[in-house]
Amino acid sequence: MTRQIPLLINGEILKSTSGQTLPVLNPSTQELLGEVPFAARQEIETAVAGAKSAFSTLISQTAQKLLLHRRFSCFYHGMNMA
């Protein structure tokens, strides 16, 4: 039996609505390792939108943490923030 790997979109495990799959082969032996779903256009658009949203959140949090670290460092070392 071939291993079926589902889609992971926005943290949810989904089956593709396209019903198509692509084989995943071991490049060294050409052994079939499993099949991955061929995502439909709407699934791709949903995944891209989710990734953009997650990236924006990550960048925002990272920037806030860097600013907090910089403020603490300046305070600790007695420097003024420019």
Backbone as CSV, one residue per row, in Angstrom:
resi,resn,N_x,N_y,N_z,CA_x,CA_y,CA_z,C_x,C_y,C_z
1,MET,0.846,-1.195,0.000,0.000,0.000,0.000,0.886,1.252,0.000
2,THR,0.561,2.201,-0.827,1.315,3.441,-0.947,0.891,4.412,0.148
3,ARG,1.889,5.050,0.747,1.606,6.022,1.811,1.045,7.299,1.198
4,GLN,-0.125,7.718,1.675,-0.760,8.951,1.221,-0.448,10.064,2.214
5,ILE,0.170,11.117,1.757,0.538,12.246,2.605,-0.483,13.362,2.366
6,PRO,-1.156,13.840,3.422,-2.179,14.872,3.230,-1.579,16.266,3.079
7,LEU,-2.415,17.223,2.733,-2.014,18.629,2.693,-2.036,19.172,4.118
8,LEU,-1.158,20.107,4.417,-1.174,20.823,5.690,-1.301,22.295,5.348
9,ILE,-2.497,22.846,5.558,-2.780,24.238,5.203,-3.306,24.945,6.443
10,ASN,-2.617,26.015,6.845,-3.008,26.805,8.019,-3.161,25.941,9.262
11,GLY,-2.274,24.981,9.418,-2.305,24.119,10.588,-3.341,23.021,10.552
12,GLU,-4.056,22.883,9.454,-5.084,21.853,9.317,-4.635,20.803,8.311
13,ILE,-4.873,19.541,8.660,-4.583,18.449,7.738,-5.811,18.241,6.864
14,LEU,-5.607,18.347,5.551,-6.718,18.289,4.595,-6.430,17.303,3.470
15,LYS,-7.489,16.785,2.895,-7.358,16.021,1.656,-7.597,16.990,0.510
16,SER,-6.837,16.831,-0.545,-6.975,17.714,-1.694,-8.303,17.475,-2.400
17,THR,-8.892,18.552,-2.845,-10.149,18.449,-3.593,-9.903,18.053,-5.045
18,SER,-8.634,18.129,-5.496,-8.340,17.793,-6.893,-8.447,16.288,-7.142
19,GLY,-8.185,15.494,-6.101,-8.219,14.051,-6.259,-6.998,13.475,-6.959
20,GLN,-6.065,14.332,-7.351,-4.855,13.880,-8.032,-3.695,13.796,-7.043
21,THR,-2.757,12.901,-7.318,-1.569,12.775,-6.487,-0.318,12.728,-7.357
22,LEU,0.801,13.020,-6.732,2.096,12.955,-7.400,2.968,11.953,-6.643
23,PRO,3.702,11.098,-7.347,4.551,10.132,-6.666,5.796,10.800,-6.070
24,VAL,6.251,10.276,-4.936,7.497,10.714,-4.316,8.451,9.523,-4.374
25,LEU,9.549,9.704,-5.089,10.498,8.611,-5.293,11.797,8.865,-4.541
26,ASN,12.416,7.796,-4.067,13.749,7.870,-3.513,14.687,8.105,-4.695
27,PRO,15.415,9.226,-4.719,16.243,9.527,-5.885,17.389,8.539,-6.104
28,SER,17.773,7.857,-5.055,18.875,6.910,-5.173,18.428,5.569,-5.745
29,THR,17.260,5.096,-5.301,16.806,3.757,-5.699,15.598,3.770,-6.622
30,GLN,14.975,4.935,-6.774,13.737,5.089,-7.537,12.571,4.336,-6.898
31,GLU,12.728,3.946,-5.631,11.647,3.274,-4.898,10.549,4.285,-4.590
32,LEU,9.308,3.882,-4.757,8.167,4.734,-4.442,8.040,4.848,-2.926
33,LEU,8.159,6.061,-2.420,8.053,6.294,-0.985,6.631,6.627,-0.562
34,GLY,5.896,7.252,-1.431,4.532,7.644,-1.125,3.982,8.550,-2.211
35,GLU,2.839,9.126,-1.916,2.204,10.054,-2.856,1.770,11.299,-2.102
36,VAL,1.952,12.429,-2.733,1.498,13.695,-2.166,0.363,14.230,-3.021
37,PRO,-0.574,14.934,-2.399,-1.701,15.462,-3.167,-1.286,16.602,-4.089
38,PHE,-1.934,16.668,-5.202,-1.786,17.769,-6.142,-2.842,18.787,-5.743
39,ALA,-2.417,19.885,-5.127,-3.356,20.867,-4.583,-4.107,21.605,-5.689
40,ALA,-5.369,21.857,-5.446,-6.195,22.641,-6.362,-5.867,24.127,-6.192
41,ARG,-6.233,24.920,-7.158,-5.928,26.359,-7.142,-6.386,27.031,-5.847
42,GLN,-7.609,26.763,-5.401,-8.130,27.391,-4.189,-7.312,26.982,-2.960
43,GLU,-6.859,25.739,-2.932,-6.043,25.268,-1.807,-4.692,25.986,-1.782
44,ILE,-4.138,26.211,-2.948,-2.866,26.934,-3.040,-3.049,28.377,-2.598
45,GLU,-4.120,29.011,-3.042,-4.381,30.395,-2.658,-4.596,30.518,-1.151
46,THR,-5.307,29.570,-0.556,-5.529,29.563,0.886,-4.209,29.380,1.627
47,ALA,-3.367,28.474,1.141,-2.070,28.228,1.773,-1.172,29.465,1.687
48,VAL,-1.143,30.130,0.542,-0.313,31.322,0.369,-0.806,32.450,1.273
49,ALA,-2.115,32.652,1.343,-2.675,33.695,2.216,-2.337,33.405,3.680
50,GLY,-2.439,32.156,4.083,-2.105,31.777,5.452,-0.637,31.994,5.760
51,ALA,0.230,31.678,4.800,1.668,31.866,4.989,2.016,33.354,5.096
52,LYS,1.381,34.181,4.268,1.631,35.629,4.339,1.207,36.183,5.689
53,SER,0.056,35.748,6.171,-0.441,36.198,7.464,0.493,35.760,8.592
54,ALA,0.925,34.516,8.556,1.824,33.999,9.589,3.159,34.739,9.547
55,PHE,3.656,35.025,8.352,4.931,35.721,8.212,4.836,37.134,8.784
56,SER,3.730,37.836,8.495,3.537,39.187,9.018,3.522,39.182,10.538
57,THR,2.852,38.195,11.118,2.793,38.077,12.573,4.176,37.797,13.133
58,LEU,4.910,36.907,12.507,6.250,36.555,12.964,7.175,37.758,12.908
59,ILE,7.151,38.480,11.802,8.015,39.650,11.646,7.669,40.688,12.696
60,SER,6.390,40.917,12.936,5.949,41.888,13.932,6.440,41.500,15.318
61,GLN,6.287,40.229,15.682,6.727,39.771,16.993,8.238,39.864,17.114
62,THR,8.937,39.492,16.070,10.388,39.537,16.096,10.872,40.975,16.241
63,ALA,10.264,41.899,15.515,10.650,43.301,15.602,10.392,43.843,17.008
64,GLN,9.276,43.469,17.613,8.972,43.914,18.970,9.998,43.370,19.965
65,LYS,10.378,42.104,19.794,11.370,41.507,20.691,12.727,42.178,20.519
66,LEU,13.109,42.489,19.277,14.379,43.164,19.045,14.388,44.563,19.653
67,LEU,13.289,45.274,19.511,13.194,46.612,20.083,13.263,46.547,21.602
68,LEU,12.567,45.607,22.204,12.603,45.441,23.651,14.028,45.125,24.113
69,HIS,14.698,44.233,23.392,16.083,43.880,23.724,16.987,45.101,23.622
70,ARG,16.802,45.894,22.577,17.627,47.094,22.387,17.390,48.096,23.509
71,ARG,16.118,48.288,23.882,15.813,49.227,24.967,16.440,48.760,26.278
72,PHE,16.325,47.484,26.555,16.916,46.951,27.780,18.430,47.124,27.760
73,SER,19.051,46.836,26.627,20.494,46.951,26.498,20.945,48.394,26.703
74,CYS,20.233,49.330,26.100,20.579,50.742,26.260,20.405,51.174,27.711
75,PHE,19.337,50.739,28.345,19.100,51.061,29.749,20.213,50.478,30.618
76,TYR,20.535,49.223,30.370,21.551,48.523,31.159,22.920,49.182,31.038
77,HIS,23.249,49.622,29.830,24.559,50.224,29.578,24.547,51.745,29.734
78,GLY,23.412,52.331,30.134,23.325,53.762,30.375,23.413,54.617,29.134
79,MET,22.924,54.111,28.004,22.973,54.860,26.748,21.601,55.427,26.420
80,ASN,21.593,56.506,25.655,20.334,57.049,25.144,19.994,56.367,23.847
81,MET,18.701,56.118,23.635,18.266,55.546,22.365,18.128,56.656,21.351
82,ALA,18.682,56.475,20.210,18.586,57.488,19.145,17.320,57.268,18.357
